[in-house]
Amino acid sequence: MELVLGFEGLLTNERLRRHLGVTNVSASRLIGAYREMHPRNIQSMSGDGRGRYCPSSDFSPQFTELTTEAYFRVAAPSCQDLAVEYVAHDFTAIEPAHFREIQKALRESAALQVVYRSMTHPKGVARVLHPKAFVFASRRWHLRAFDEHSDEHRDFNLARLSRAECVTIERVPPADIDWDKFVDLVLCPHPQLSADQQMLIRDELMQGAAARRVRVRKALVRYALAELAVAQDAEQQPPPDFQLYLQRIDESDRG
């Protein structure tokens, strides 16, 4: 409700029903409960019928941050008047039967017997994986897992699994330290940009600040840098292809 109020400026019973798939009575109760909890955040709109609400002049969200990322992810899909196009594409293709086995292994904390193809072994190598999580990066889905073949935690492209079978776990995998640890990427405008261009990047991406911190799992740093087009070598990765620069990576004490 707060995302709709903040970004659309109009909350109605019908809008809430469409988003949540609830009845008219339930939607009214939800709006009523919010008005009772935070009366200074929402006000009735006059004219054009009842049940129309807008944010008040004192509107201050209590349950979410008013970010465009949150709006497009949560509220926008149910907005009928909003045209949205995405250029991100998912190139992953995996047999549903293989995916079911991965899901089963995750659900039951089991292992996976797989055949995995790679550029080094394009015909495939048998591996035993201990899956941990799915990761979407670089236009495809990966599986974060401990690999008994290499004795390492790695990321495996789902589309390169040519066979997957859930098996009884015989080895307890070690802790995935890089997955469990978070770091802060401290980003700033690329140093080769002009002063005016750097100010533009600061206003656009950092709310005017000199730098911005992006929190990410240590295991996913390379994906985050690629996704955000962040230069690590200012000379080898110049503008305009790279407008952000990695100033440093700080260990994060936030969970």
LOLUMLUM-863842 format. One record per residue (C-alpha): residue number from 0; y, z, x. Coordinates in Angstrom, 2 decimals. Layout:
<pos->NUM&c2->Y&c3->Z&c1->X>
...
end
This chain:
<pos->0&c2->0.00&c3->0.00&c1->0.00>
<pos->1&c2->2.39&c3->0.83&c1->2.80>
<pos->2&c2->1.78&c3->-2.52&c1->4.51>
<pos->3&c2->2.47&c3->-4.34&c1->1.25>
<pos->4&c2->5.60&c3->-2.28&c1->0.61>
<pos->5&c2->6.85&c3->-2.70&c1->4.15>
<pos->6&c2->6.19&c3->-6.40&c1->4.66>
<pos->7&c2->6.22&c3->-7.83&c1->1.13>
<pos->8&c2->8.71&c3->-5.47&c1->-0.47>
<pos->9&c2->6.89&c3->-5.47&c1->-3.80>
<pos->10&c2->3.82&c3->-3.48&c1->-4.88>
<pos->11&c2->2.25&c3->-4.08&c1->-8.27>
<pos->12&c2->-0.88&c3->-3.00&c1->-10.05>
<pos->13&c2->-2.14&c3->-6.59&c1->-9.94>
<pos->14&c2->-1.56&c3->-6.85&c1->-6.17>
<pos->15&c2->-3.58&c3->-3.71&c1->-5.55>
<pos->16&c2->-6.38&c3->-4.82&c1->-7.88>
<pos->17&c2->-6.66&c3->-8.14&c1->-6.10>
<pos->18&c2->-6.86&c3->-6.51&c1->-2.69>
<pos->19&c2->-9.23&c3->-3.64&c1->-3.46>
<pos->20&c2->-11.23&c3->-5.15&c1->-6.31>
<pos->21&c2->-10.64&c3->-2.12&c1->-8.54>
<pos->22&c2->-9.84&c3->-1.77&c1->-12.23>
<pos->23&c2->-6.38&c3->-1.64&c1->-13.72>
<pos->24&c2->-6.73&c3->2.11&c1->-14.35>
<pos->25&c2->-7.89&c3->2.81&c1->-10.80>
<pos->26&c2->-5.01&c3->0.83&c1->-9.31>
<pos->27&c2->-2.51&c3->2.73&c1->-11.46>
<pos->28&c2->-4.00&c3->6.03&c1->-10.36>
<pos->29&c2->-3.79&c3->5.07&c1->-6.70>
<pos->30&c2->-0.15&c3->4.10&c1->-7.01>
<pos->31&c2->0.55&c3->7.27&c1->-8.99>
<pos->32&c2->-1.14&c3->9.42&c1->-6.37>
<pos->33&c2->0.91&c3->7.81&c1->-3.60>
<pos->34&c2->4.15&c3->8.29&c1->-5.56>
<pos->35&c2->3.28&c3->11.95&c1->-6.08>
<pos->36&c2->2.49&c3->12.52&c1->-2.40>
<pos->37&c2->5.43&c3->10.59&c1->-0.98>
<pos->38&c2->8.09&c3->10.21&c1->-3.70>
<pos->39&c2->10.81&c3->9.35&c1->-1.21>
<pos->40&c2->8.91&c3->6.30&c1->0.05>
<pos->41&c2->8.61&c3->4.29&c1->-3.16>
<pos->42&c2->10.78&c3->3.54&c1->-6.17>
<pos->43&c2->10.41&c3->1.67&c1->-9.43>
<pos->44&c2->12.09&c3->-1.70&c1->-9.76>
<pos->45&c2->14.15&c3->-2.37&c1->-12.86>
<pos->46&c2->13.68&c3->-5.49&c1->-14.96>
<pos->47&c2->10.77&c3->-7.93&c1->-15.18>
<pos->48&c2->8.40&c3->-5.42&c1->-16.74>
<pos->49&c2->6.94&c3->-2.11&c1->-15.70>
<pos->50&c2->4.73&c3->-1.24&c1->-12.78>
<pos->51&c2->6.78&c3->-2.91&c1->-10.06>
<pos->52&c2->7.61&c3->-0.86&c1->-6.98>
<pos->53&c2->9.59&c3->-1.42&c1->-3.83>
<pos->54&c2->10.18&c3->0.64&c1->-0.67>
<pos->55&c2->13.03&c3->3.11&c1->-0.91>
<pos->56&c2->15.87&c3->3.28&c1->1.57>
<pos->57&c2->14.10&c3->6.29&c1->3.11>
<pos->58&c2->10.77&c3->4.49&c1->3.41>
<pos->59&c2->8.71&c3->5.89&c1->6.28>
<pos->60&c2->5.00&c3->5.00&c1->6.42>
<pos->61&c2->2.63&c3->7.95&c1->6.54>
<pos->62&c2->-0.76&c3->6.27&c1->6.86>
<pos->63&c2->-0.22&c3->3.20&c1->9.03>
<pos->64&c2->2.04&c3->1.57&c1->11.59>
<pos->65&c2->4.12&c3->-1.29&c1->10.28>
<pos->66&c2->2.97&c3->-3.94&c1->12.72>
<pos->67&c2->2.47&c3->-7.62&c1->12.05>
<pos->68&c2->-1.02&c3->-7.32&c1->13.56>
<pos->69&c2->-1.97&c3->-4.70&c1->10.96>
<pos->70&c2->-0.38&c3->-6.65&c1->8.12>
<pos->71&c2->-2.12&c3->-9.95&c1->8.89>
<pos->72&c2->-5.44&c3->-8.21&c1->9.52>
<pos->73&c2->-5.45&c3->-5.89&c1->6.48>
<pos->74&c2->-3.06&c3->-7.04&c1->3.75>
<pos->75&c2->-2.36&c3->-10.74&c1->4.25>
<pos->76&c2->-5.84&c3->-12.05&c1->3.29>
<pos->77&c2->-5.27&c3->-10.97&c1->-0.33>
<pos->78&c2->-1.69&c3->-12.25&c1->-0.59>
<pos->79&c2->-1.73&c3->-15.36&c1->-2.78>
<pos->80&c2->1.78&c3->-16.49&c1->-1.86>
<pos->81&c2->1.26&c3->-16.43&c1->1.90>
<pos->82&c2->0.24&c3->-19.50&c1->3.91>
<pos->83&c2->-1.61&c3->-18.52&c1->7.08>
<pos->84&c2->-3.26&c3->-20.75&c1->9.68>
<pos->85&c2->-5.32&c3->-19.53&c1->12.63>
<pos->86&c2->-5.90&c3->-21.62&c1->15.75>
<pos->87&c2->-8.47&c3->-19.25&c1->17.25>
<pos->88&c2->-11.96&c3->-20.72&c1->17.02>
<pos->89&c2->-15.36&c3->-19.12&c1->17.31>
<pos->90&c2->-17.73&c3->-21.37&c1->19.26>
<pos->91&c2->-20.69&c3->-19.00&c1->18.98>
<pos->92&c2->-23.92&c3->-20.40&c1->17.53>
<pos->93&c2->-26.93&c3->-18.10&c1->17.33>
<pos->94&c2->-30.07&c3->-18.18&c1->15.25>
<pos->95&c2->-29.79&c3->-15.63&c1->12.41>
<pos->96&c2->-33.30&c3->-14.39&c1->13.25>
<pos->97&c2->-32.17&c3->-13.55&c1->16.78>
<pos->98&c2->-29.06&c3->-11.85&c1->15.46>
<pos->99&c2->-31.19&c3->-9.73&c1->13.12>
<pos->100&c2->-33.22&c3->-8.54&c1->16.10>
<pos->101&c2->-30.03&c3->-7.54&c1->17.92>
<pos->102&c2->-28.84&c3->-5.65&c1->14.86>
<pos->103&c2->-32.20&c3->-3.90&c1->14.63>
<pos->104&c2->-32.06&c3->-2.89&c1->18.29>
<pos->105&c2->-28.57&c3->-1.49&c1->17.86>
<pos->106&c2->-29.52&c3->0.33&c1->14.68>
<pos->107&c2->-32.68&c3->1.84&c1->16.12>
<pos->108&c2->-31.45&c3->2.36&c1->19.71>
<pos->109&c2->-34.21&c3->0.05&c1->20.89>
<pos->110&c2->-34.37&c3->-2.60&c1->23.60>
<pos->111&c2->-34.41&c3->-6.39&c1->23.38>
<pos->112&c2->-36.77&c3->-8.80&c1->25.10>
<pos->113&c2->-34.72&c3->-11.98&c1->25.47>
<pos->114&c2->-34.60&c3->-15.28&c1->27.28>
<pos->115&c2->-31.06&c3->-15.77&c1->28.52>
<pos->116&c2->-29.65&c3->-19.05&c1->29.78>
<pos->117&c2->-26.78&c3->-19.13&c1->32.26>
<pos->118&c2->-25.08&c3->-21.57&c1->34.60>
<pos->119&c2->-27.22&c3->-20.14&c1->37.40>
<pos->120&c2->-30.41&c3->-20.35&c1->35.35>
<pos->121&c2->-29.75&c3->-23.03&c1->32.70>
<pos->122&c2->-33.39&c3->-23.08&c1->31.58>
<pos->123&c2->-33.39&c3->-19.36&c1->30.96>
<pos->124&c2->-34.64&c3->-16.12&c1->32.49>
<pos->125&c2->-36.55&c3->-13.36&c1->30.72>
<pos->126&c2->-34.58&c3->-10.13&c1->30.51>
<pos->127&c2->-34.81&c3->-6.76&c1->28.85>
<pos->128&c2->-31.46&c3->-5.71&c1->27.40>
<pos->129&c2->-30.27&c3->-2.43&c1->25.96>
<pos->130&c2->-27.49&c3->-3.52&c1->23.57>
<pos->131&c2->-24.37&c3->-1.44&c1->23.10>
<pos->132&c2->-21.71&c3->-3.41&c1->21.21>
<pos->133&c2->-20.45&c3->-6.83&c1->20.17>
<pos->134&c2->-17.31&c3->-8.19&c1->21.84>
<pos->135&c2->-15.30&c3->-11.24&c1->20.76>
<pos->136&c2->-13.45&c3->-12.83&c1->23.67>
<pos->137&c2->-12.85&c3->-16.26&c1->25.15>
<pos->138&c2->-13.66&c3->-18.06&c1->21.85>
<pos->139&c2->-17.13&c3->-16.59&c1->21.55>
<pos->140&c2->-19.11&c3->-13.46&c1->20.76>
<pos->141&c2->-20.70&c3->-11.46&c1->23.54>
<pos->142&c2->-23.20&c3->-8.63&c1->23.60>
<pos->143&c2->-22.40&c3->-5.69&c1->25.85>
<pos->144&c2->-25.73&c3->-4.44&c1->27.16>
<pos->145&c2->-27.54&c3->-2.86&c1->30.07>
<pos->146&c2->-29.70&c3->-5.48&c1->31.78>
<pos->147&c2->-32.89&c3->-4.27&c1->33.43>
<pos->148&c2->-33.13&c3->-7.57&c1->35.36>
<pos->149&c2->-29.87&c3->-6.98&c1->37.29>
<pos->150&c2->-29.80&c3->-3.20&c1->36.77>
<pos->151&c2->-26.23&c3->-3.52&c1->35.52>
<pos->152&c2->-24.17&c3->-3.33&c1->32.36>
<pos->153&c2->-23.04&c3->-6.87&c1->31.57>
<pos->154&c2->-21.67&c3->-9.11&c1->28.83>
<pos->155&c2->-24.02&c3->-11.73&c1->27.41>
<pos->156&c2->-22.92&c3->-14.81&c1->25.49>
<pos->157&c2->-24.81&c3->-14.69&c1->22.18>
<pos->158&c2->-25.10&c3->-18.48&c1->22.06>
<pos->159&c2->-27.11&c3->-18.43&c1->25.30>
<pos->160&c2->-29.87&c3->-16.24&c1->23.90>
<pos->161&c2->-32.78&c3->-18.61&c1->23.26>
<pos->162&c2->-35.13&c3->-15.81&c1->22.20>
<pos->163&c2->-34.69&c3->-12.20&c1->21.09>
<pos->164&c2->-37.30&c3->-9.67&c1->20.09>
<pos->165&c2->-36.81&c3->-5.98&c1->19.46>
<pos->166&c2->-39.17&c3->-3.90&c1->21.63>
<pos->167&c2->-39.95&c3->-0.24&c1->22.18>
<pos->168&c2->-37.60&c3->1.30&c1->24.69>
<pos->169&c2->-39.32&c3->2.29&c1->27.94>
<pos->170&c2->-36.28&c3->3.05&c1->30.07>
<pos->171&c2->-33.22&c3->5.09&c1->29.25>
<pos->172&c2->-30.22&c3->3.07&c1->30.42>
<pos->173&c2->-27.56&c3->4.79&c1->32.54>
<pos->174&c2->-24.12&c3->5.55&c1->31.16>
<pos->175&c2->-21.83&c3->2.56&c1->30.88>
<pos->176&c2->-18.92&c3->4.09&c1->32.79>
<pos->177&c2->-16.65&c3->1.04&c1->32.60>
<pos->178&c2->-17.18&c3->0.81&c1->28.83>
<pos->179&c2->-16.50&c3->4.49&c1->28.20>
<pos->180&c2->-13.38&c3->4.56&c1->30.41>
<pos->181&c2->-10.03&c3->3.29&c1->29.13>
<pos->182&c2->-7.22&c3->1.97&c1->31.28>
<pos->183&c2->-3.61&c3->1.00&c1->30.60>
<pos->184&c2->-2.49&c3->-2.47&c1->31.62>
<pos->185&c2->1.17&c3->-2.16&c1->32.56>
<pos->186&c2->2.71&c3->-5.55&c1->31.78>
<pos->187&c2->6.17&c3->-6.85&c1->32.58>
<pos->188&c2->7.92&c3->-10.23&c1->32.43>
<pos->189&c2->6.81&c3->-12.64&c1->35.12>
<pos->190&c2->8.99&c3->-12.12&c1->38.21>
<pos->191&c2->9.61&c3->-15.86&c1->38.58>
<pos->192&c2->11.41&c3->-16.01&c1->35.23>
<pos->193&c2->15.20&c3->-15.97&c1->35.24>
<pos->194&c2->17.01&c3->-12.78&c1->34.22>
<pos->195&c2->17.77&c3->-14.24&c1->30.79>
<pos->196&c2->14.18&c3->-15.38&c1->30.34>
<pos->197&c2->12.88&c3->-11.96&c1->31.34>
<pos->198&c2->15.19&c3->-10.37&c1->28.77>
<pos->199&c2->13.83&c3->-12.75&c1->26.14>
<pos->200&c2->10.24&c3->-11.68&c1->26.95>
<pos->201&c2->11.26&c3->-8.03&c1->26.89>
<pos->202&c2->12.85&c3->-8.42&c1->23.45>
<pos->203&c2->9.98&c3->-10.52&c1->22.11>
<pos->204&c2->7.00&c3->-8.56&c1->23.39>
<pos->205&c2->8.24&c3->-5.16&c1->24.58>
<pos->206&c2->10.91&c3->-4.13&c1->22.07>
<pos->207&c2->13.49&c3->-4.35&c1->24.86>
<pos->208&c2->11.60&c3->-2.13&c1->27.31>
<pos->209&c2->11.10&c3->-3.12&c1->30.92>
<pos->210&c2->7.32&c3->-2.97&c1->30.58>
<pos->211&c2->4.59&c3->-2.53&c1->28.02>
<pos->212&c2->1.29&c3->-0.69&c1->28.17>
<pos->213&c2->-1.83&c3->-2.21&c1->26.66>
<pos->214&c2->-4.79&c3->0.13&c1->26.35>
<pos->215&c2->-8.20&c3->-1.45&c1->26.83>
<pos->216&c2->-11.71&c3->-0.54&c1->27.90>
<pos->217&c2->-12.11&c3->-0.97&c1->31.65>
<pos->218&c2->-15.08&c3->-3.26&c1->31.04>
<pos->219&c2->-12.88&c3->-5.64&c1->29.03>
<pos->220&c2->-9.87&c3->-5.89&c1->31.35>
<pos->221&c2->-10.59&c3->-9.48&c1->32.41>
<pos->222&c2->-10.88&c3->-10.60&c1->28.80>
<pos->223&c2->-7.61&c3->-8.91&c1->27.85>
<pos->224&c2->-5.75&c3->-10.49&c1->30.77>
<pos->225&c2->-7.07&c3->-13.93&c1->29.86>
<pos->226&c2->-6.32&c3->-13.47&c1->26.15>
<pos->227&c2->-2.73&c3->-12.42&c1->26.87>
<pos->228&c2->-2.23&c3->-15.01&c1->29.65>
<pos->229&c2->-1.22&c3->-12.34&c1->32.16>
<pos->230&c2->-0.68&c3->-13.39&c1->35.77>
<pos->231&c2->-2.19&c3->-11.24&c1->38.48>
<pos->232&c2->-0.90&c3->-13.41&c1->41.33>
<pos->233&c2->2.73&c3->-14.38&c1->40.75>
<pos->234&c2->2.61&c3->-17.26&c1->43.24>
<pos->235&c2->-0.68&c3->-18.77&c1->42.12>
<pos->236&c2->-0.07&c3->-18.20&c1->38.40>
<pos->237&c2->3.55&c3->-19.25&c1->37.76>
<pos->238&c2->5.48&c3->-19.84&c1->34.50>
<pos->239&c2->5.45&c3->-21.46&c1->32.04>
<pos->240&c2->1.68&c3->-21.03&c1->31.79>
<pos->241&c2->2.09&c3->-17.33&c1->32.54>
<pos->242&c2->5.05&c3->-15.39&c1->31.15>
<pos->243&c2->3.60&c3->-11.92&c1->31.66>
<pos->244&c2->2.70&c3->-10.23&c1->34.93>
<pos->245&c2->0.27&c3->-7.39&c1->35.60>
<pos->246&c2->2.38&c3->-4.74&c1->37.27>
<pos->247&c2->-0.50&c3->-2.30&c1->37.68>
<pos->248&c2->-3.52&c3->-0.75&c1->35.99>
<pos->249&c2->-3.32&c3->2.97&c1->35.23>
<pos->250&c2->-6.23&c3->5.21&c1->34.39>
<pos->251&c2->-5.83&c3->6.33&c1->30.79>
<pos->252&c2->-6.36&c3->9.92&c1->29.69>
<pos->253&c2->-6.35&c3->8.90&c1->26.02>
<pos->254&c2->-9.68&c3->8.65&c1->24.21>
end
